[in-house]
């Protein structure tokens, strides 16, 4: 079973990658700080609630793949454009 905190760290890493690498935005240091705080909170939530915390973390991961508010293009579209060289 995946740990909820590590899934949240993946969400933050994808957000930073999408903004900085694919969309040429300047690094927003609020994202890694908030990701670290969120991962700690989800780790505590998982020890208290168990499996629902992991399910909620997976939902956050799927949501971050489908929606990026800054550019309007999902991360999956950016990844496919990057892979094909567009």
HUMOZI-V139345 format. One record per run of one state. SS is the DSSP state (H for helix, E for strand, L for the rest). FROM is the first residue (numbers start at 1). TO is the last residue. Records with the same first field share a line. If there is no record, write none. Layout:
BEGIN
SS->FROM-TO, FROM-TO
END
This chain:
BEGIN
L->1-3, 23-28, 50-50, 67-74, 85-86
H->4-22, 29-49, 51-66, 75-84
END
